[in-house]
Amino acid sequence: MRRGVKVVVWTVVFAACAGAGAFVAAHTNPFPPGVEDPGARPTTPPPTSPPPASERWRLAMVSVTHHELHVGGTCRSNWRTIGTITVDAEGTVAGDVQANVRSWGCDFSVAQVQSKLVELQVSGDRSGGRIAITFSIIGSAPTGSQDLGGFTATVERIRPRGEIVGGGHAGIGVHAQRPDGDLGTYTNEGEIQLDCATAC
């Protein structure tokens, strides 16, 4: 047999063996049953911790308000606001609370109907050891009434911000003042107590 023919024959034999070996390797599991593939990735995701639960806070606010008229005389109203607000995992504050009038009066006779109840929406944020809230009026009763002492005229202007102490308490002083548009003045003085009702 010529040398050139031998080279061709052996080349064909080697190619056939290589192809057979590749086929067997592709269809054979190198790790028998019970032996774990060290390079395999787990098919089940690792357990994740549950997201932190929302905090629930009790809110109580007393408000002493008065409306000093430019023409003389003053109207006064005292209010107590209570309700529950929540703080979510991102620190966002939300909730609805209710304000009820405790007493009111003017230095002169009035024909207007005094509001007895005001519904308020609370928003704000908690960051670290501090909490800040604001109020928005969403309704009042009786229908067509108004607060003669200035609570509804000032409550949306207060910006309570305080430090949380003892793991779940904040006491915040409140003050707001604004003109009534007729050379008179509305004033709101009060205090807010916030107490966490859950683990804070």
Secondary structure, 3 states (H helix, E strand, C coil): CCHHHHHHHHHHHHHHHHHHHHHHHHCCCCCCCCCCCCCCCCCCCCCCCCCCCCEEEEEEEEEEEEEECCCCCEEEEEEEEEEEEEECCCCEEEEEEEEEEEEEEECCCCCCCECCEEEEEEEEEEECCEEEEEEEEEEEECCCCECCCCHHHHHHHCCCEEECECCCEEEEEEEEEEECCCCCEEEEEEEEEEEECCCC
